[in-house]
């Protein structure tokens, strides 16, 4: 408590330039200059990760100008990514550059680069059988042909090996966006899609350079013609309460008609007692200085948050990245909260994050925790707000006091498919059944949102647990625990594996019925999903396990076709309907005799009123045929 109070006093003394810097940078600069006089702070550890040349990776929120980029490079920095549309630069810089960069008018804030998190946890994916995709392809003649699917992950290492073994065909990689060297998780995802939807045309771009470049690559995949986009990546500073840059990119592509699938995350769920998230209203646990009776500390150190009966939570099992958000809009936080992590004994600060929030910063703090570390949240100033605390470790840790609401970020965009995971090996070689259950690490919902993408409040004046709106995430569940040819992903567990299974089934559906709208495809996938929990949507599984054959069976018949005849000025309407067998009757409203040409079958009969066509692909298909009208 003495350390927290001392850090509070240091925060009050910061200059306008230092108020633009992550508190980790400020503390390191002051300590290097012997400007830390309070003995309570002399032994605090530093958790900055420096390169061998002494530089550190930073995220700069700024108006991206040529002058700013030139200053970074002139001072020995290196630009990793620059995305003006999202006001973002990721760069390697020396610590001594930071103050001069923060002093520039274009610069709004500089923080430690937030790590991206993968949703991890001759080859044939067990999900092919478990989802019934094999049956769907043979019954409905759908292969994904004519559909372009874009994948976003860390990298495509081992891609050539996978292509040589026949587990993948051609993949279009956006220029400079292969992500190598990396884990090759993108290659494993591409294999899953190719296995279920072998006719689909595949694309790839990395999500691992930076948050802003991830968002830009979503837009670029759509510009390349991708009908379906899927990712398994996330960044720890994606707001749970408002659509940030990545979610806004998702909103853009779904508004243009694309389907977007994203891994729900591996941060656990409340029902399995594996939750790594705590959400709830700020509860005043007393002044920092008054927490220890008789300590003699003053009460200027802010107000402690109370997690239920105590003023701390615990990170159990392993180390983790800990993040704190509260219900203020992005770029306009007027309430100031701080985050502290103590050692496993609760006697010493292990890490802290106490940036200034005075109206132009994000409502966000982040630091690291050891195994069994203590999490403390302090309200430095301002009003009580709804809080989101998360320990991010891809399923390796959880909180002692957890809640629901683990899904957060772009996978919770309104029109995205947020995909939970279910173990395919528990069903294979049979299809999934209602007895299959969601993985214990799969992230749950729902997702409470307080702000529209532009920062306007959904419920003005109410930023507590009774305000905002709930998005019903996850949407659906799909397979993990499957095989791949990629080292490290045999088997392939995690919602990273689930998302491409769901995307591949959507590709089968779209290739089978090309004129379906996004809303119709969503209805086919969710209304036919295998409900594995209580009736209806559930916070762990969404609508249930998506199944290929029922989804294709539910596709509505194509609309009436209006074709011009060879006689100028005459139109004919054909309504297609399936028979009980393998025949299709195009009905028309003219005495002109049609001749039906189909490269998949042949005409059996034709008259002035009906034309019956034999289809070689199986039962109950709905197909468009080329029709030549003759006199």
C-alpha positions as CSV (number, residue, x, y, z in Angstrom):
1,X,0.0,0.0,0.0
2,X,3.0,2.3,0.6
3,X,4.1,1.6,-2.9
4,X,0.7,2.3,-4.4
5,X,0.5,5.6,-2.5
6,X,3.9,6.6,-3.7
7,X,3.1,5.8,-7.3
8,X,-0.1,7.9,-6.9
9,X,2.0,10.8,-5.8
10,X,4.4,10.4,-8.7
11,X,1.4,10.4,-11.1
12,X,0.2,13.8,-9.9
13,X,3.6,15.3,-10.7
14,X,3.7,14.3,-14.4
15,X,4.4,16.9,-17.1
16,X,2.1,17.2,-20.2
17,X,4.6,15.2,-22.2
18,X,4.8,12.4,-19.7
19,X,1.0,12.2,-19.6
20,X,1.3,11.0,-23.2
21,X,3.5,8.0,-22.2
22,X,2.8,4.6,-20.8
23,X,3.6,4.6,-17.1
24,X,6.2,1.8,-17.7
25,X,8.3,4.2,-19.8
26,X,8.0,7.1,-17.3
27,X,9.1,5.0,-14.4
28,X,12.1,3.5,-16.3
29,X,13.2,7.0,-17.5
30,X,13.0,8.5,-14.1
31,X,14.8,5.6,-12.4
32,X,17.6,5.7,-15.0
33,X,18.0,9.4,-14.2
34,X,17.9,8.8,-10.4
35,X,14.7,10.8,-10.1
36,X,13.0,8.2,-7.9
37,X,13.4,9.5,-4.4
38,X,10.7,7.6,-2.5
39,X,12.4,4.5,-0.9
40,X,9.2,2.5,-1.4
41,X,9.8,2.5,-5.2
42,X,13.5,1.9,-5.4
43,X,13.2,-1.9,-5.7
44,X,10.2,-2.1,-8.1
45,X,11.0,-4.4,-11.1
46,X,10.8,-3.3,-14.7
47,X,8.9,-5.5,-17.2
48,X,9.8,-3.7,-20.4
49,X,11.1,-6.0,-23.1
50,X,14.1,-4.6,-24.9
51,X,15.7,-5.8,-28.1
52,X,19.3,-6.8,-28.0
53,X,20.2,-3.3,-29.4
54,X,18.4,-1.6,-26.6
55,X,15.3,-0.5,-28.5
56,X,11.7,-1.3,-27.4
57,X,8.6,-2.0,-29.5
58,X,5.9,0.7,-29.1
59,X,2.5,1.5,-30.4
60,X,2.0,5.2,-31.3
61,X,-1.5,6.6,-31.6
62,X,-1.1,9.7,-33.8
63,X,-1.9,11.5,-36.9
64,X,0.5,9.7,-39.2
65,X,2.6,12.4,-41.0
66,X,5.8,12.2,-43.1
67,X,7.5,14.4,-40.5
68,X,6.7,12.0,-37.6
69,X,7.8,9.0,-39.6
70,X,11.0,10.7,-40.5
71,X,11.8,11.7,-36.9
72,X,11.4,8.1,-35.8
73,X,13.8,6.9,-38.4
74,X,16.3,9.8,-38.1
75,X,16.7,9.0,-34.4
76,X,17.5,5.4,-35.0
77,X,14.0,3.9,-34.9
78,X,12.5,1.4,-37.3
79,X,8.9,1.4,-38.6
80,X,7.2,-2.0,-38.3
81,X,3.9,-0.8,-39.6
82,X,2.2,2.5,-40.4
83,X,-1.6,2.7,-41.0
84,X,-2.8,6.3,-41.4
85,X,-6.4,5.2,-41.7
86,X,-6.3,3.9,-38.1
87,X,-3.9,6.6,-36.7
88,X,-1.4,4.0,-35.8
89,X,2.3,3.4,-36.0
90,X,4.2,0.3,-34.5
91,X,7.9,1.0,-34.3
92,X,11.1,0.0,-32.6
93,X,12.5,3.0,-30.8
94,X,15.1,3.8,-28.1
95,X,13.8,4.8,-24.7
96,X,15.4,8.3,-25.0
97,X,13.4,9.0,-28.2
98,X,10.0,8.7,-26.4
99,X,9.8,12.2,-24.8
100,X,10.7,14.0,-28.1
101,X,8.1,12.0,-29.9
102,X,5.5,12.6,-27.3
103,X,6.1,16.3,-27.5
104,X,4.9,16.4,-31.1
105,X,1.4,17.7,-31.7
106,X,0.5,14.8,-33.9
107,X,1.1,12.3,-31.1
108,X,-1.7,11.4,-28.8
109,X,-0.3,8.5,-26.8
110,X,2.7,6.0,-26.8
111,X,2.4,2.7,-25.1
112,X,4.2,-0.6,-25.0
113,X,3.3,-2.7,-28.0
114,X,0.4,-4.9,-27.1
115,X,1.1,-8.5,-27.9
116,X,-1.3,-10.4,-30.3
117,X,-2.8,-13.6,-28.9
118,X,-3.4,-16.6,-31.1
119,X,-6.5,-18.6,-30.1
120,X,-4.6,-21.9,-30.0
121,X,-4.6,-24.2,-27.8
122,X,-1.2,-36.8,-45.7
123,X,-3.9,-35.3,-43.3
124,X,-7.7,-35.5,-42.8
125,X,-9.4,-33.2,-40.3
126,X,-11.6,-35.2,-38.0
127,X,-14.0,-32.2,-38.1
128,X,-14.9,-33.2,-41.7
129,X,-16.7,-36.3,-40.4
130,X,-17.8,-34.8,-37.1
131,X,-19.5,-31.9,-38.9
132,X,-21.0,-34.1,-41.5
133,X,-19.2,-32.2,-44.3
134,X,-18.4,-35.4,-46.2
135,X,-22.1,-36.2,-46.4
136,X,-23.0,-32.7,-47.4
137,X,-20.5,-32.6,-50.2
138,X,-21.7,-36.0,-51.7
139,X,-25.4,-35.3,-51.2
140,X,-25.5,-31.7,-52.4
141,X,-22.6,-31.6,-54.8
142,X,-21.1,-28.6,-52.9
143,X,-17.3,-28.2,-52.7
144,X,-16.8,-24.5,-52.0
145,X,-16.2,-23.9,-55.8
146,X,-16.6,-20.3,-56.8
147,X,-16.1,-19.0,-53.2
148,X,-13.0,-17.1,-52.1
149,X,-12.0,-17.6,-48.4
150,X,-9.4,-15.3,-46.7
151,X,-7.5,-16.4,-43.6
152,X,-5.8,-14.2,-41.0
153,X,-3.4,-15.7,-38.5
154,X,0.2,-15.4,-37.6
155,X,2.0,-17.0,-40.5
156,X,2.1,-19.5,-43.3
157,X,5.3,-21.4,-42.3
158,X,5.3,-24.9,-43.8
159,X,2.9,-23.9,-46.6
160,X,5.1,-25.5,-49.3
161,X,5.3,-28.7,-47.3
162,X,1.5,-28.8,-47.0
163,X,1.1,-28.2,-50.7
164,X,3.7,-30.9,-51.5
165,X,1.8,-33.4,-49.4
166,X,-1.5,-32.6,-51.1
167,X,-3.0,-31.1,-48.0
168,X,-3.3,-27.7,-49.7
169,X,-3.5,-26.3,-53.2
170,X,-2.8,-22.8,-54.4
171,X,-3.0,-20.0,-51.8
172,X,-2.9,-16.3,-52.7
173,X,-0.9,-14.4,-50.1
174,X,-1.3,-10.6,-50.0
175,X,2.1,-8.9,-50.8
176,X,4.4,-8.7,-47.8
177,X,1.8,-10.3,-45.5
178,X,3.0,-13.9,-45.1
179,X,4.0,-13.4,-41.4
180,X,7.0,-15.6,-41.6
181,X,8.8,-16.7,-39.6
182,X,6.1,-17.7,-37.2
183,X,4.3,-20.8,-35.9
184,X,2.5,-21.7,-39.2
185,X,-0.9,-21.6,-37.5
186,X,-2.3,-20.0,-40.6
187,X,-1.2,-23.0,-42.7
188,X,-3.0,-25.3,-40.3
189,X,-6.2,-23.2,-40.6
190,X,-5.9,-23.2,-44.4
191,X,-5.6,-27.0,-44.3
192,X,-8.9,-27.3,-42.4
193,X,-10.8,-25.2,-44.9
194,X,-9.3,-27.1,-47.8
195,X,-10.3,-30.4,-46.2
196,X,-13.9,-29.4,-45.8
197,X,-14.3,-27.1,-48.8
198,X,-11.7,-28.4,-51.3
199,X,-13.1,-26.3,-54.2
200,X,-12.7,-22.9,-52.4
201,X,-10.1,-20.4,-53.5
202,X,-7.9,-19.6,-50.5
203,X,-6.2,-16.3,-49.5
204,X,-3.9,-15.4,-46.6
205,X,-2.7,-12.3,-44.8
206,X,-1.0,-12.0,-41.4
207,X,-2.7,-10.6,-38.3
208,X,0.5,-10.5,-36.3
209,X,2.3,-7.3,-37.3
210,X,0.1,-4.9,-35.4
211,X,-3.5,-4.2,-34.5
212,X,-3.9,-1.5,-37.2
213,X,-2.3,-3.7,-39.9
214,X,-4.6,-6.5,-38.9
215,X,-7.6,-4.2,-39.5
216,X,-6.2,-3.1,-42.8
217,X,-5.6,-6.6,-44.0
218,X,-9.3,-7.4,-43.3
219,X,-10.2,-4.6,-45.7
220,X,-7.6,-5.7,-48.2
221,X,-8.8,-9.4,-48.3
222,X,-12.3,-8.1,-49.0
223,X,-10.9,-5.9,-51.8
224,X,-9.2,-9.0,-53.2
225,X,-12.7,-10.5,-53.6
226,X,-12.9,-12.7,-50.5
227,X,-16.5,-13.7,-49.7
228,X,-15.6,-15.3,-46.4
229,X,-12.9,-14.1,-44.0
230,X,-11.8,-16.0,-40.9
231,X,-9.2,-15.2,-38.1
232,X,-7.9,-16.7,-34.9
233,X,-6.1,-13.6,-33.6
234,X,-6.7,-10.9,-31.0
235,X,-5.0,-8.0,-29.3
236,X,-5.2,-7.4,-25.6
237,X,-6.1,-3.7,-26.0
238,X,-9.2,-4.4,-28.0
239,X,-12.0,-2.7,-26.0
240,X,-14.8,-5.0,-24.8
241,X,-17.2,-2.1,-24.6
242,X,-16.8,-0.4,-28.0
243,X,-15.9,-1.5,-31.5
244,X,-12.2,-0.5,-32.0
245,X,-10.2,-0.5,-35.3
246,X,-10.3,-4.3,-36.0
247,X,-14.1,-4.5,-35.1
248,X,-14.8,-1.5,-37.4
249,X,-12.9,-3.2,-40.2
250,X,-15.1,-6.3,-39.6
251,X,-18.2,-4.1,-39.7
252,X,-17.1,-2.6,-43.0
253,X,-16.6,-6.0,-44.8
254,X,-19.8,-7.5,-43.4
255,X,-21.8,-4.4,-44.5
256,X,-20.5,-5.1,-48.0
257,X,-21.9,-8.7,-47.9
258,X,-18.9,-10.7,-46.7
259,X,-19.2,-13.3,-43.9
260,X,-16.7,-13.0,-41.1
261,X,-15.7,-15.7,-38.6
262,X,-13.5,-15.3,-35.6
263,X,-12.3,-17.6,-32.8
264,X,-14.1,-16.9,-29.5
265,X,-10.9,-17.1,-27.5
266,X,-9.4,-19.6,-25.0
267,X,-9.9,-17.6,-21.9
268,X,-12.3,-20.0,-20.2
269,X,-15.9,-19.8,-19.1
270,X,-17.8,-19.5,-15.8
271,X,-19.7,-22.8,-16.1
272,X,-16.4,-24.8,-16.1
273,X,-14.9,-22.6,-13.4
274,X,-12.1,-21.6,-15.8
275,X,-13.0,-18.0,-16.4
276,X,-10.0,-15.6,-16.7
277,X,-12.3,-12.5,-16.6
278,X,-14.0,-10.5,-13.9
279,X,-16.7,-8.0,-14.9
280,X,-18.9,-5.9,-12.7
281,X,-19.5,-2.4,-11.3
282,X,-16.8,-0.6,-9.3
283,X,-17.4,-1.1,-5.6
284,X,-15.6,1.2,-3.2
285,X,-13.4,-0.8,-0.9
286,X,-12.0,2.2,0.9
287,X,-9.0,4.5,0.5
288,X,-5.7,3.0,-0.3
289,X,-4.1,4.4,2.8
290,X,-6.8,3.2,5.1
291,X,-6.8,-0.4,3.9
292,X,-4.2,-1.4,6.5
293,X,-5.5,-0.4,9.9
294,X,-3.0,1.8,11.8
295,X,-0.6,2.1,8.9
296,X,-0.5,5.8,9.2
297,X,-0.7,6.2,5.4
298,X,-2.6,9.2,4.1
299,X,-5.7,8.7,2.0
300,X,-4.5,10.4,-1.2
301,X,-3.7,7.1,-3.0
302,X,-7.1,6.6,-4.6
303,X,-10.0,4.2,-3.8
304,X,-9.6,0.5,-3.8
305,X,-12.0,-1.7,-5.9
306,X,-13.7,-4.5,-4.0
307,X,-14.0,-7.9,-5.9
308,X,-16.9,-9.3,-3.9
309,X,-15.7,-9.6,-0.3
310,X,-12.1,-8.7,-0.8
311,X,-10.1,-5.9,-2.5
312,X,-8.1,-8.2,-4.8
313,X,-8.4,-11.1,-7.3
314,X,-5.8,-13.8,-8.0
315,X,-4.2,-15.0,-11.3
316,X,-4.1,-18.8,-10.7
317,X,-2.0,-21.5,-12.4
318,X,0.4,-19.6,-14.6
319,X,1.7,-16.1,-15.5
320,X,-0.5,-13.9,-17.7
321,X,-1.0,-10.5,-19.3
322,X,-3.5,-8.6,-17.2
323,X,-5.7,-5.9,-18.7
324,X,-8.2,-3.5,-17.2
325,X,-10.9,-1.6,-19.1
326,X,-13.7,0.5,-17.8
327,X,-16.9,2.0,-19.4
328,X,-15.5,5.2,-20.9
329,X,-15.3,5.8,-24.6
330,X,-12.1,5.1,-26.6
331,X,-9.9,8.2,-26.8
332,X,-12.1,10.1,-24.3
333,X,-11.6,8.6,-20.9
334,X,-12.5,11.2,-18.2
335,X,-12.3,8.7,-15.3
336,X,-8.9,7.5,-14.2
337,X,-8.3,4.0,-13.0
338,X,-5.0,2.2,-12.2
339,X,-3.9,-1.4,-12.3
340,X,-1.5,-3.1,-9.9
341,X,-0.2,-6.7,-9.7
342,X,1.5,-8.0,-6.5
343,X,3.7,-10.9,-6.1
344,X,2.3,-14.3,-5.0
345,X,2.7,-13.4,-1.3
346,X,0.9,-10.1,-1.8
347,X,3.7,-8.1,-0.2
348,X,5.4,-6.4,-3.1
349,X,4.3,-4.7,-6.4
350,X,5.3,-7.0,-9.2
351,X,4.1,-4.7,-12.0
352,X,1.8,-1.7,-12.4
353,X,0.1,0.5,-15.0
354,X,-1.1,3.9,-14.0
355,X,-1.2,6.1,-17.2
356,X,-3.0,9.4,-17.0
357,X,-6.6,9.6,-18.2
358,X,-7.9,13.2,-18.4
359,X,-10.2,13.2,-21.4
360,X,-8.1,12.2,-24.4
361,X,-6.8,8.7,-23.6
362,X,-8.2,5.2,-23.8
363,X,-9.8,3.6,-20.7
364,X,-7.1,1.0,-20.6
365,X,-4.3,-0.3,-18.4
366,X,-2.1,-3.4,-18.8
367,X,0.7,-5.2,-17.0
368,X,2.0,-8.7,-16.4
369,X,1.4,-11.1,-13.5
370,X,3.3,-14.0,-12.1
371,X,1.6,-17.3,-11.3
372,X,-0.7,-16.6,-8.3
373,X,-0.2,-12.9,-8.5
374,X,-2.7,-10.5,-6.8
375,X,-4.7,-8.1,-9.0
376,X,-5.6,-4.7,-7.5
377,X,-7.7,-2.0,-9.2
378,X,-7.6,1.6,-7.8
379,X,-9.9,4.4,-8.9
380,X,-7.4,7.3,-9.0
381,X,-10.1,9.9,-9.7
382,X,-13.6,10.2,-11.3
383,X,-16.8,8.3,-11.2
384,X,-17.6,4.6,-10.6
385,X,-17.7,2.6,-13.9
386,X,-18.4,-0.9,-15.1
387,X,-15.0,-2.8,-15.1
388,X,-13.5,-5.6,-17.2
389,X,-10.4,-7.3,-15.8
390,X,-8.9,-10.2,-17.8
391,X,-5.8,-12.4,-17.4
392,X,-4.8,-13.4,-21.0
393,X,-2.7,-16.6,-21.3
394,X,-4.6,-18.7,-23.9
395,X,-6.2,-21.0,-21.4
396,X,-3.2,-21.5,-19.1
397,X,-4.5,-19.5,-16.2
398,X,-7.8,-18.3,-14.7
399,X,-9.0,-15.9,-12.0
400,X,-9.8,-16.9,-8.4
401,X,-12.9,-14.8,-8.7
402,X,-14.2,-15.1,-12.3
403,X,-17.4,-14.1,-14.0
404,X,-18.9,-14.7,-17.5
405,X,-18.1,-12.4,-20.3
406,X,-14.7,-13.7,-21.6
407,X,-15.4,-12.9,-25.2
408,X,-14.2,-9.4,-26.1
409,X,-13.0,-7.5,-29.1
410,X,-13.7,-7.8,-32.8
411,X,-15.1,-11.4,-32.6
412,X,-18.0,-9.7,-30.8
413,X,-18.7,-7.3,-33.7
414,X,-22.5,-7.5,-34.3
415,X,-22.4,-9.3,-37.6
416,X,-19.3,-11.4,-37.0
417,X,-19.6,-15.2,-36.2
418,X,-17.9,-15.7,-32.9
419,X,-17.0,-19.4,-32.8
420,X,-16.6,-21.6,-29.6
421,X,-14.9,-24.9,-29.6
422,X,-15.9,-28.6,-29.1
423,X,-13.5,-31.6,-29.2
424,X,-14.0,-33.5,-32.5
425,X,-12.2,-36.6,-31.1
426,X,-15.1,-37.1,-28.7
427,X,-17.4,-37.7,-31.8
428,X,-15.1,-39.0,-34.6
429,X,-15.7,-41.0,-36.7
430,X,-19.4,-40.3,-36.0
431,X,-21.1,-36.9,-36.4
432,X,-21.4,-34.6,-33.4
433,X,-24.3,-35.4,-31.0
434,X,-26.2,-33.5,-28.3
435,X,-23.9,-35.2,-25.7
436,X,-20.8,-33.3,-26.9
437,X,-19.8,-30.3,-24.8
438,X,-17.9,-27.1,-25.2
439,X,-14.2,-27.1,-24.3
440,X,-13.5,-26.0,-20.8
441,X,-11.1,-23.3,-22.1
442,X,-13.6,-21.9,-24.7
443,X,-14.5,-18.3,-23.9
444,X,-18.1,-17.5,-22.9
445,X,-20.4,-14.5,-23.3
446,X,-22.4,-12.5,-23.5
447,X,-20.6,-9.3,-24.4
448,X,-21.8,-6.1,-22.8
449,X,-21.2,-3.0,-25.0
450,X,-21.7,0.6,-23.8
451,X,-20.7,2.7,-26.9
452,X,-21.3,2.8,-30.6
453,X,-18.3,2.7,-32.8
454,X,-18.2,6.5,-32.9
455,X,-18.0,6.8,-29.1
456,X,-21.6,7.9,-28.6
457,X,-23.3,6.2,-25.6
458,X,-25.9,3.5,-26.1
459,X,-27.5,4.4,-22.8
460,X,-26.4,8.0,-22.0
461,X,-25.8,8.6,-18.3
462,X,-25.9,4.9,-17.4
463,X,-22.4,3.2,-17.6
464,X,-23.1,0.6,-15.0
465,X,-24.2,-3.1,-15.1
466,X,-27.8,-1.9,-15.8
467,X,-26.7,0.1,-18.9
468,X,-25.4,-0.6,-22.4
469,X,-26.6,-3.6,-24.4
470,X,-25.7,-7.3,-24.5
471,X,-24.5,-9.0,-27.7
472,X,-25.3,-12.7,-27.7
473,X,-21.8,-14.1,-28.3
474,X,-20.5,-16.7,-29.1
475,X,-22.8,-17.3,-32.1
476,X,-21.9,-21.0,-32.9
477,X,-19.6,-23.8,-32.0
478,X,-17.3,-25.9,-34.2
479,X,-14.6,-28.6,-34.0
480,X,-11.1,-28.5,-32.5
481,X,-8.7,-31.3,-31.6
482,X,-8.1,-32.2,-35.2
483,X,-5.1,-33.3,-37.2
484,X,-2.9,-31.1,-39.4
485,X,0.4,-31.6,-41.2
486,X,1.9,-28.5,-39.5
487,X,4.4,-29.2,-36.7
488,X,3.0,-28.1,-33.4
489,X,-0.6,-28.4,-34.6
490,X,-1.0,-32.2,-34.5
491,X,-3.5,-32.2,-32.8
492,X,-4.8,-28.7,-33.3
493,X,-6.8,-27.6,-30.3
494,X,-8.4,-24.2,-29.4
495,X,-11.0,-21.9,-30.9
496,X,-8.3,-21.2,-33.6
497,X,-9.2,-24.6,-35.1
498,X,-13.0,-24.1,-34.6
499,X,-13.3,-20.9,-36.6
500,X,-12.0,-22.3,-39.9
501,X,-14.3,-25.3,-39.6
502,X,-17.3,-23.0,-39.3
503,X,-16.0,-20.8,-42.2
504,X,-15.6,-23.9,-44.4
505,X,-19.2,-25.0,-43.8
506,X,-20.3,-21.5,-44.8
507,X,-18.2,-21.8,-48.0
508,X,-20.0,-25.1,-48.8
509,X,-23.4,-23.4,-48.3
510,X,-22.4,-20.4,-50.4
511,X,-21.1,-22.5,-53.3
512,X,-24.3,-24.6,-53.2
513,X,-26.7,-21.6,-53.3
514,X,-24.7,-18.6,-54.6
515,X,-27.5,-16.1,-54.4
516,X,-28.1,-16.4,-50.6
517,X,-27.8,-13.2,-48.6
518,X,-25.7,-12.9,-45.5
519,X,-28.8,-13.0,-43.4
520,X,-30.0,-16.2,-45.1
521,X,-26.7,-17.9,-44.6
522,X,-26.6,-16.9,-40.9
523,X,-30.1,-18.3,-40.5
524,X,-29.1,-21.6,-42.2
525,X,-26.1,-22.0,-39.9
526,X,-27.7,-21.0,-36.6
527,X,-31.2,-22.4,-37.0
528,X,-29.9,-25.9,-37.9
529,X,-27.1,-25.9,-35.3
530,X,-27.0,-28.9,-32.9
531,X,-28.2,-27.5,-29.6
532,X,-26.0,-29.0,-26.9
533,X,-27.1,-27.0,-23.9
534,X,-30.5,-25.6,-22.9
535,X,-32.9,-24.7,-25.6
536,X,-31.9,-21.6,-27.6
537,X,-28.8,-19.5,-27.4
538,X,-26.3,-20.2,-24.6
539,X,-23.4,-18.2,-23.3
540,X,-20.9,-21.1,-23.9
541,X,-22.1,-22.6,-27.2
542,X,-24.2,-19.9,-28.8
543,X,-26.8,-21.6,-31.0
544,X,-24.9,-24.9,-30.9
545,X,-22.6,-26.9,-33.1
546,X,-22.9,-25.9,-36.8
547,X,-23.6,-29.0,-39.0
548,X,-23.0,-29.0,-42.7
549,X,-25.8,-31.2,-44.2
550,X,-28.7,-29.6,-42.2
551,X,-27.4,-26.1,-43.1
552,X,-27.4,-26.9,-46.8
553,X,-30.8,-28.6,-46.6
554,X,-32.2,-25.5,-45.0
555,X,-31.1,-23.3,-47.9
556,X,-34.2,-21.7,-49.5
557,X,-35.0,-22.5,-53.2
558,X,-33.7,-20.0,-55.7
559,X,-36.0,-17.2,-56.7
560,X,-37.9,-17.1,-60.0
561,X,-35.7,-16.6,-63.0
562,X,-36.7,-14.1,-65.7
563,X,-35.0,-15.0,-69.0
564,X,-35.3,-13.1,-72.3
565,X,-36.3,-15.3,-75.2
566,X,-34.8,-15.2,-78.6
567,X,-37.9,-13.3,-79.7
568,X,-37.2,-9.7,-78.9
569,X,-39.5,-8.2,-76.2
570,X,-40.8,-11.4,-74.7
571,X,-39.9,-12.4,-71.1
572,X,-40.6,-15.7,-69.4
573,X,-40.6,-16.5,-65.7
574,X,-39.4,-20.0,-64.5
575,X,-40.0,-21.2,-60.9
576,X,-37.8,-24.1,-59.8
577,X,-39.0,-26.7,-57.4
578,X,-37.6,-30.1,-56.3
579,X,-39.3,-33.3,-56.8
580,X,-39.2,-36.3,-54.4
581,X,-36.6,-38.0,-56.5
582,X,-33.9,-36.7,-58.8
583,X,-36.1,-34.6,-61.1
584,X,-36.6,-30.8,-61.4
585,X,-39.4,-29.2,-63.2
586,X,-38.9,-25.6,-64.5
587,X,-42.4,-24.2,-64.8
588,X,-43.0,-21.5,-67.4
589,X,-45.9,-19.5,-68.6
590,X,-45.7,-19.7,-72.3
591,X,-46.4,-22.2,-75.1
592,X,-42.9,-21.7,-76.4
593,X,-41.2,-25.1,-76.0
594,X,-37.9,-24.9,-73.9
595,X,-34.8,-26.9,-74.5
596,X,-32.9,-27.3,-71.2
597,X,-29.1,-27.6,-71.4
598,X,-27.3,-28.8,-68.2
599,X,-23.6,-29.9,-68.1
600,X,-24.4,-32.1,-65.1
601,X,-27.3,-34.0,-66.6
602,X,-29.5,-34.3,-69.6
603,X,-33.0,-33.7,-70.8
604,X,-35.4,-36.6,-70.2
605,X,-38.7,-35.0,-71.4
606,X,-39.8,-31.7,-72.7
607,X,-43.2,-30.4,-73.7
608,X,-45.0,-27.1,-74.0
609,X,-45.8,-27.1,-70.3
610,X,-43.0,-28.9,-68.5
611,X,-39.4,-29.9,-68.8
612,X,-38.0,-32.6,-66.5
613,X,-34.2,-32.8,-66.0
614,X,-32.3,-35.7,-64.5
615,X,-29.6,-34.4,-62.1
616,X,-26.6,-36.8,-61.5
617,X,-25.6,-35.3,-58.2
618,X,-28.1,-36.7,-55.8
619,X,-31.4,-36.0,-54.1
620,X,-33.1,-32.7,-53.3
621,X,-30.6,-30.3,-54.9
622,X,-31.6,-26.8,-56.1
623,X,-29.7,-25.9,-59.2
624,X,-29.8,-23.2,-61.9
625,X,-29.9,-24.5,-65.4
626,X,-29.1,-22.8,-68.7
627,X,-32.3,-22.5,-70.6
628,X,-32.5,-21.8,-74.3
629,X,-36.0,-20.6,-75.5
630,X,-36.9,-21.5,-79.0
631,X,-39.9,-21.0,-81.2
